[in-house]
Amino acid sequence: MDKSLHQTTPESLTGLRRRLLLAKIGLDGHDRGIKIVARSLRDAGFEVIYLGLHNSAAEIVSAAIQEDVAGIGISIHSAAHMTLFKAIMQDLKKEGAEDIAVFGGGIVPEQDIEALKKIGVREIFSPGTSMDEIVSFVKLLVN
């Protein structure tokens, strides 16, 4: 795990500290994008916990609950997005933690983005989305 991404940061613009958990799920090893997102969110005043590569849905949900986060950000490029996001949403429900917002990014076909939103994923960011757009969305999401 890149320890520079797991740092306490100043309070957000609203004066409330918001903790986020970011992770790669499944076998996908492309982590450059999520590290950039993690740093941008940290620089925007969020406390970011980055779990690193190759996490299961159960590991992500367990860590999110233990760390008392407001949101979970998932990066996925493995084409298993429907199965893996569904597992996260089911595990959150099973643990009574449905108040934790879930968002993601990666390679997800447009028709699948709508299907993911129907199961409770708040947003999926496609490649090329600006960091400003992601930060603005997350600020609205967790404040």
C-alpha positions in Angstrom: 0.0 0.0 0.0 1.2 3.5 -0.8 1.4 5.1 2.6 1.4 8.6 1.2 -2.2 8.1 0.3 -3.2 7.2 3.9 -2.7 10.6 5.6 -4.8 12.8 7.8 -5.8 16.0 6.0 -7.3 19.3 6.9 -11.0 19.5 7.5 -13.1 19.9 4.4 -14.6 23.2 3.3 -17.7 22.6 5.4 -15.7 22.1 8.6 -16.6 18.5 8.8 -14.0 15.8 8.3 -15.1 13.2 5.8 -13.4 9.9 5.5 -13.3 7.9 2.2 -12.1 4.5 1.4 -10.8 3.9 -2.1 -9.9 0.4 -3.4 -9.2 -1.7 -6.4 -11.5 -4.8 -6.5 -10.8 -8.1 -8.1 -7.8 -9.1 -10.1 -7.4 -5.7 -11.9 -3.9 -4.3 -11.4 -4.2 -0.9 -13.0 -3.9 1.5 -10.1 -2.5 4.7 -11.5 -5.9 6.3 -11.9 -7.2 5.6 -8.4 -4.0 6.9 -6.9 -4.5 10.2 -8.8 -8.1 10.3 -7.6 -7.0 9.5 -4.0 -4.5 12.4 -4.0 -7.0 14.8 -5.5 -9.6 14.0 -2.8 -7.0 14.2 -0.1 -5.9 17.6 -1.4 -9.5 18.7 -1.4 -9.7 18.0 2.4 -10.9 14.5 2.6 -9.2 11.8 4.7 -8.5 9.0 2.2 -7.8 5.4 3.1 -6.5 3.6 0.1 -6.7 -0.2 0.4 -4.6 -1.0 -2.7 -5.0 -3.8 -5.2 -6.9 -7.1 -5.3 -9.5 -6.6 -2.7 -12.7 -8.6 -2.4 -16.1 -7.0 -1.8 -16.2 -8.4 1.7 -12.7 -6.9 2.5 -13.8 -3.5 1.2 -17.1 -3.4 3.1 -15.4 -4.6 6.3 -12.7 -2.0 6.1 -15.2 0.7 5.3 -17.2 -0.1 8.4 -14.1 -0.4 10.6 -12.8 3.0 9.3 -16.2 4.6 9.7 -16.2 6.1 6.2 -18.8 8.2 4.5 -18.1 6.8 1.0 -16.4 4.0 -0.9 -14.7 4.7 -4.2 -14.0 1.6 -6.4 -11.8 1.5 -9.5 -12.4 -1.4 -11.9 -11.1 -2.3 -15.4 -11.7 -6.0 -15.3 -15.2 -6.3 -17.0 -16.6 -7.8 -13.8 -18.1 -4.6 -12.6 -21.7 -5.8 -12.5 -20.9 -8.8 -10.3 -18.4 -7.0 -8.0 -20.4 -3.8 -7.4 -23.5 -5.9 -6.8 -21.5 -7.9 -4.2 -20.4 -4.6 -2.5 -24.0 -3.3 -2.4 -25.3 -6.7 -1.0 -22.5 -6.8 1.7 -23.3 -3.2 2.8 -27.0 -4.1 3.1 -26.2 -7.4 5.0 -24.0 -5.3 7.4 -26.6 -2.6 7.9 -24.2 -0.1 6.3 -26.3 1.1 3.4 -25.7 4.7 4.4 -22.1 4.4 3.1 -22.2 5.9 -0.4 -20.6 3.9 -3.3 -19.1 5.5 -6.4 -16.6 4.2 -8.9 -14.6 4.6 -12.0 -13.0 2.7 -14.8 -14.0 1.0 -18.0 -17.8 0.5 -17.7 -20.2 0.5 -20.7 -22.8 3.2 -20.6 -25.7 0.7 -20.4 -24.1 -0.9 -17.4 -23.7 2.5 -15.6 -27.4 2.9 -15.6 -27.8 -0.7 -14.2 -25.3 0.0 -11.5 -27.1 3.2 -10.5 -30.3 1.2 -10.2 -28.7 -1.1 -7.5 -27.5 1.9 -5.6 -24.1 2.9 -7.0 -24.2 6.7 -6.9 -21.9 7.4 -9.9 -19.4 5.9 -12.3 -16.7 8.1 -13.7 -15.4 7.2 -17.2 -11.8 7.6 -18.3 -11.0 11.3 -19.0 -13.3 12.7 -16.2 -11.7 15.7 -14.7 -10.5 15.6 -11.1 -12.6 18.8 -10.4 -15.7 16.9 -11.5 -14.9 13.9 -9.2 -14.1 16.1 -6.2 -17.2 18.3 -6.7 -19.4 15.2 -6.9 -17.8 13.6 -3.8 -18.2 16.9 -1.8 -21.9 16.9 -2.6 -22.2 13.2 -1.9 -20.8 13.1 1.6 -21.7 16.5 2.9 
